[in-house]
Amino acid sequence: MEDDRLPTSLWVDAHLRRLDLSATPYYVLNKGAPASGTVMIKINGIENGCLLLQQQRDLDGVMGWMRMLDGQDEKRIDLYIKQCLDRDPDLWVIEVEDRSLENPFEGNVF
């Protein structure tokens, strides 16, 4: 069976370009595997806390986002990200600043 999905690096670059165009601050905290790394997004609401989402596919293969940590202290989220990177260095981690804690990437949050 062929996998016709975009390489992760191309997919991430397209979304980062959209963030550039909307003047949304972001930081690539870790560049993962170019072809197939999973993406994690830390949404920093500044004074409104943080939200951590991880890319997941449902049983039908549709990409979405799973809430990993919500409304947590930023230090706790950073520690969790570090632990994830220790286990999976191919993980992409992107931090986005958005006071409304909205996910700027495509896909449903579940």
SEKEFI-274065 format. One record per atom (N, C-alpha, C, O, CB): residue in one letter; x, y, z. Coordinates in steps of 0.2 Angstrom, whole numbers, padded with zeros to 4 digits, always signed. Glycine has a CB too. Example, Ala and Ser with C-alpha at 12.3 -4.5 7.8 and 13.67 -1.06 7.14 Angstrom:
! residues 2
a+0066-0028+0039 a+0062-0022+0039 a+0066-0016+0039 a+0071-0017+0042 a+0057-0022+0045 s+0064-0011+0035 s+0068-0005+0036 s+0064+0000+0039 s+0067+0006+0040 s+0070-0003+0029 
This chain:
! residues 110
m+0004-0006+0000 m+0000+0000+0000 m+0004+0006+0000 m+0009+0007+0004 m-0005+0000+0006 e+0003+0011-0004 e+0007+0017-0005 e+0004+0022+0000 e-0001+0022+0002 e+0006+0020-0012 d+0009+0026+0003 d+0007+0031+0007 d+0008+0038+0004 d+0014+0040+0002 d+0012+0031+0014 d+0002+0041+0002 d+0003+0047-0002 d+0002+0054+0002 d+0001+0059+0000 d-0003+0047-0007 r+0004+0053+0009 r+0004+0059+0013 r+0010+0063+0012 r+0016+0061+0009 r+0004+0057+0021 l+0010+0070+0013 l+0015+0074+0012 l+0021+0073+0017 l+0019+0071+0023 l+0013+0082+0013 p+0027+0074+0016 p+0032+0073+0021 p+0031+0078+0026 p+0028+0084+0025 p+0039+0074+0018 t+0032+0077+0032 t+0031+0081+0038 t+0034+0088+0037 t+0031+0093+0039 t+0033+0078+0045 s+0040+0088+0035 s+0044+0094+0034 s+0040+0099+0030 s+0040+0105+0031 s+0051+0093+0032 l+0038+0097+0024 l+0034+0101+0019 l+0027+0103+0022 l+0026+0109+0022 l+0033+0097+0013 w+0024+0099+0026 w+0018+0100+0029 w+0019+0106+0034 w+0015+0111+0035 w+0015+0094+0032 v+0024+0105+0038 v+0025+0110+0044 v+0027+0117+0040 v+0025+0122+0043 v+0031+0107+0048 d+0032+0116+0035 d+0034+0123+0032 d+0028+0126+0029 d+0027+0133+0030 d+0039+0121+0026 a+0023+0123+0027 a+0017+0126+0024 a+0013+0130+0030 a+0011+0135+0029 a+0012+0121+0020 h+0012+0126+0035 h+0009+0129+0041 h+0013+0135+0044 h+0010+0140+0046 h+0007+0124+0046 l+0019+0135+0044 l+0023+0140+0047 l+0023+0146+0042 l+0023+0152+0045 l+0031+0138+0048 r+0022+0145+0036 r+0022+0151+0031 r+0015+0154+0033 r+0015+0160+0032 r+0022+0148+0024 r+0010+0151+0034 r+0003+0154+0036 r+0004+0158+0042 r+0001+0163+0043 r-0002+0148+0036 l+0008+0155+0047 l+0009+0159+0053 l+0013+0165+0052 l+0011+0171+0054 l+0013+0155+0058 d+0018+0165+0047 d+0022+0171+0045 d+0017+0176+0042 d+0017+0182+0044 d+0027+0169+0040 l+0013+0174+0038 l+0008+0179+0034 l+0003+0182+0039 l+0001+0188+0038 l+0004+0175+0029 s+0001+0178+0044 s-0003+0181+0049 s+0000+0185+0055 s-0003+0187+0060 s-0008+0176+0052 a+0007+0185+0054 a+0011+0188+0060 a+0010+0185+0066 a+0010+0189+0072 a+0009+0196+0060 t+0009+0179+0067 t+0008+0175+0073 t+0015+0173+0075 t+0019+0169+0071 t+0004+0169+0072 p+0017+0175+0081 p+0024+0172+0083 p+0024+0165+0084 p+0020+0162+0087 p+0026+0176+0090 y+0030+0162+0082 y+0031+0155+0083 y+0038+0153+0084 y+0042+0157+0082 y+0027+0150+0078 y+0040+0147+0087 y+0047+0145+0088 y+0047+0138+0086 y+0042+0134+0089 y+0049+0147+0095 v+0051+0135+0082 v+0052+0128+0081 v+0057+0126+0086 v+0063+0127+0086 v+0055+0127+0074 l+0054+0122+0091 l+0058+0120+0097 l+0062+0114+0095 l+0068+0113+0098 l+0054+0119+0103 n+0060+0110+0091 n+0063+0104+0089 n+0061+0102+0081 n+0055+0101+0080 n+0062+0098+0093 k+0066+0101+0077 k+0065+0099+0070 k+0065+0091+0071 k+0070+0088+0072 k+0069+0102+0065 g+0060+0088+0069 g+0060+0080+0069 g+0062+0077+0062 g+0065+0080+0058 g+0053+0078+0071 a+0060+0071+0062 a+0061+0068+0055 a+0058+0071+0050 a+0052+0072+0050 a+0059+0060+0056 p+0061+0073+0044 p+0059+0076+0039 p+0053+0073+0035 p+0048+0076+0033 p+0064+0078+0034 a+0053+0066+0035 a+0048+0062+0031 a+0042+0060+0035 a+0037+0060+0032 a+0051+0056+0028 s+0043+0059+0041 s+0038+0056+0045 s+0037+0057+0052 s+0034+0053+0056 s+0038+0048+0044 g+0040+0063+0054 g+0040+0064+0061 g+0033+0066+0063 g+0029+0069+0059 g+0045+0070+0063 t+0031+0065+0070 t+0025+0067+0072 t+0025+0075+0075 t+0031+0077+0077 t+0022+0063+0078 v+0020+0078+0075 v+0020+0085+0077 v+0017+0087+0083 v+0011+0084+0085 v+0017+0090+0071 m+0020+0091+0088 m+0017+0093+0094 m+0017+0100+0094 m+0022+0103+0092 m+0021+0090+0100 i+0012+0103+0096 i+0011+0110+0096 i+0010+0113+0104 i+0005+0111+0107 i+0005+0113+0092 k+0014+0117+0106 k+0013+0121+0112 k+0010+0127+0111 k+0013+0132+0107 k+0020+0121+0116 i+0004+0129+0113 i+0001+0135+0112 i+0002+0139+0118 i-0001+0137+0123 i-0007+0134+0110 n+0005+0144+0118 n+0007+0148+0124 n+0002+0154+0124 n+0003+0159+0119 n+0014+0151+0124 g-0002+0154+0129 g-0007+0160+0129 g-0005+0166+0133 g-0009+0170+0136 g-0014+0157+0132 i+0002+0166+0134 i+0005+0171+0139 i+0002+0171+0146 i+0003+0166+0149 i+0004+0178+0135 e-0002+0176+0147 e-0005+0176+0154 e-0011+0171+0155 e-0014+0170+0160 e-0007+0183+0156 n-0013+0168+0149 n-0019+0163+0149 n-0017+0156+0150 n-0021+0152+0148 n-0023+0165+0143 g-0011+0154+0151 g-0009+0147+0152 g-0006+0145+0145 g-0005+0148+0141 g-0015+0143+0155 c-0006+0138+0145 c-0003+0135+0139 c-0007+0129+0138 c-0011+0126+0142 c+0004+0132+0140 l-0007+0126+0132 l-0011+0121+0129 l-0006+0117+0125 l-0002+0119+0121 l-0017+0123+0125 l-0005+0110+0126 l-0001+0106+0122 l-0005+0101+0118 l-0009+0097+0121 l+0004+0102+0127 l-0004+0101+0112 l-0008+0096+0107 l-0003+0092+0103 l+0003+0094+0102 l-0012+0100+0102 q-0005+0086+0102 q-0001+0081+0098 q-0005+0078+0093 q-0010+0077+0093 q+0002+0075+0103 q-0001+0078+0087 q-0004+0076+0081 q-0006+0068+0081 q-0002+0064+0084 q+0000+0077+0075 q-0012+0067+0080 q-0015+0060+0080 q-0019+0058+0074 q-0022+0063+0071 q-0019+0058+0086 r-0019+0052+0072 r-0024+0051+0066 r-0029+0046+0069 r-0028+0042+0074 r-0020+0047+0060 d-0035+0047+0067 d-0041+0043+0069 d-0041+0036+0065 d-0036+0035+0061 d-0048+0046+0069 l-0045+0032+0067 l-0045+0025+0064 l-0046+0025+0056 l-0044+0021+0053 l-0051+0021+0067 d-0049+0031+0054 d-0050+0032+0046 d-0044+0035+0043 d-0044+0036+0037 d-0056+0036+0045 g-0039+0037+0047 g-0033+0040+0045 g-0033+0047+0044 g-0029+0051+0041 g-0031+0037+0038 v-0039+0050+0047 v-0040+0058+0047 v-0035+0061+0052 v-0036+0059+0058 v-0047+0060+0047 m-0031+0066+0050 m-0027+0069+0055 m-0031+0074+0060 m-0035+0077+0057 m-0021+0073+0052 g-0029+0074+0066 g-0032+0078+0071 g-0027+0079+0076 g-0021+0078+0076 g-0039+0075+0074 w-0030+0082+0082 w-0025+0084+0087 w-0028+0082+0094 w-0034+0082+0096 w-0024+0092+0088 m-0024+0078+0098 m-0026+0076+0105 m-0023+0081+0110 m-0017+0083+0110 m-0023+0069+0106 r-0028+0083+0114 r-0025+0087+0120 r-0021+0083+0125 r-0023+0078+0127 r-0032+0090+0124 m-0015+0085+0126 m-0010+0082+0130 m-0011+0085+0137 m-0012+0082+0142 m-0003+0082+0127 l-0010+0091+0137 l-0010+0095+0143 l-0013+0102+0142 l-0012+0105+0137 l-0003+0097+0146 d-0018+0104+0146 d-0022+0110+0145 d-0022+0114+0151 d-0023+0111+0157 d-0029+0108+0143 g-0021+0120+0150 g-0021+0125+0156 g-0016+0124+0161 g-0017+0126+0167 g-0028+0124+0159 q-0010+0121+0159 q-0005+0119+0164 q+0000+0125+0164 q+0001+0129+0160 q-0002+0112+0162 d+0004+0124+0169 d+0010+0129+0170 d+0015+0127+0165 d+0016+0121+0163 d+0013+0127+0177 e+0018+0132+0162 e+0022+0132+0156 e+0028+0127+0158 e+0030+0124+0154 e+0025+0139+0154 k+0031+0128+0164 k+0036+0124+0166 k+0035+0116+0166 k+0039+0112+0164 k+0039+0126+0173 r+0029+0115+0168 r+0026+0108+0168 r+0026+0105+0160 r+0028+0099+0159 r+0020+0107+0171 i+0023+0109+0156 i+0023+0107+0149 i+0029+0107+0146 i+0031+0102+0142 i+0018+0113+0145 d+0034+0111+0147 d+0041+0111+0145 d+0044+0104+0147 d+0048+0101+0143 d+0045+0117+0147 l+0043+0102+0153 l+0046+0096+0156 l+0043+0090+0152 l+0047+0085+0150 l+0045+0095+0163 y+0037+0090+0151 y+0033+0085+0147 y+0036+0084+0140 y+0037+0079+0138 y+0026+0086+0147 i+0037+0090+0137 i+0040+0090+0130 i+0047+0087+0130 i+0049+0083+0126 i+0040+0097+0127 k+0051+0089+0135 k+0058+0086+0136 k+0058+0079+0137 k+0062+0075+0133 k+0061+0089+0142 q+0053+0076+0141 q+0052+0069+0142 q+0050+0065+0135 q+0053+0060+0133 q+0047+0067+0147 c+0046+0069+0131 c+0044+0066+0125 c+0050+0066+0120 c+0050+0061+0116 c+0038+0070+0122 l+0054+0071+0120 l+0059+0071+0115 l+0065+0066+0117 l+0068+0064+0113 l+0062+0078+0115 d+0065+0065+0124 d+0070+0060+0126 d+0068+0053+0123 d+0072+0049+0121 d+0070+0059+0134 r+0061+0052+0123 r+0059+0045+0120 r+0059+0045+0112 r+0060+0040+0109 r+0052+0044+0123 d+0057+0051+0109 d+0056+0051+0102 d+0060+0058+0099 d+0056+0063+0099 d+0049+0051+0100 p+0066+0057+0098 p+0069+0063+0095 p+0067+0065+0088 p+0069+0071+0086 p+0077+0062+0095 d+0063+0061+0085 d+0060+0063+0078 d+0054+0067+0078 d+0051+0069+0073 d+0059+0056+0074 l+0052+0069+0084 l+0046+0073+0086 l+0047+0080+0084 l+0052+0083+0086 l+0044+0072+0093 w+0042+0083+0080 w+0043+0090+0079 w+0039+0094+0084 w+0034+0092+0086 w+0039+0092+0072 v+0042+0099+0087 v+0039+0103+0092 v+0039+0110+0090 v+0044+0113+0089 v+0042+0102+0099 i+0033+0113+0090 i+0032+0120+0088 i+0028+0124+0093 i+0023+0122+0096 i+0028+0121+0081 e+0031+0130+0096 e+0027+0134+0100 e+0025+0140+0097 e+0028+0143+0093 e+0032+0136+0106 v+0018+0141+0098 v+0015+0147+0095 v+0012+0151+0101 v+0009+0148+0106 v+0009+0144+0090 e+0013+0157+0100 e+0010+0162+0105 e+0003+0164+0102 e+0002+0167+0097 e+0015+0168+0106 d-0002+0163+0106 d-0009+0165+0105 d-0013+0166+0111 d-0014+0161+0114 d-0012+0160+0100 r-0015+0172+0113 r-0018+0173+0120 r-0025+0169+0120 r-0027+0168+0125 r-0019+0180+0121 s-0028+0168+0114 s-0034+0164+0114 s-0034+0157+0114 s-0039+0153+0114 s-0038+0166+0108 l-0028+0154+0114 l-0026+0147+0114 l-0029+0143+0108 l-0031+0137+0109 l-0028+0144+0121 e-0030+0146+0102 e-0033+0143+0097 e-0027+0139+0093 e-0022+0142+0092 e-0036+0148+0092 n-0029+0133+0091 n-0024+0129+0087 n-0024+0132+0079 n-0029+0132+0076 n-0027+0122+0086 p-0018+0135+0077 p-0018+0137+0071 p-0017+0132+0065 p-0017+0134+0059 p-0012+0142+0070 f-0016+0126+0067 f-0015+0121+0062 f-0022+0117+0060 f-0026+0117+0064 f-0010+0116+0065 e-0022+0114+0054 e-0028+0111+0052 e-0029+0105+0056 e-0025+0101+0058 e-0028+0109+0045 g-0036+0103+0057 g-0038+0097+0060 g-0042+0098+0066 g-0040+0103+0070 g-0032+0093+0062 n-0046+0094+0068 n-0050+0094+0074 n-0046+0093+0080 n-0041+0088+0080 n-0056+0090+0074 v-0048+0096+0086 v-0045+0094+0092 v-0050+0090+0096 v-0056+0091+0097 v-0043+0101+0096 f-0047+0084+0098 f-0051+0079+0102 f-0048+0077+0108 f-0050+0073+0112 f-0053+0073+0098 
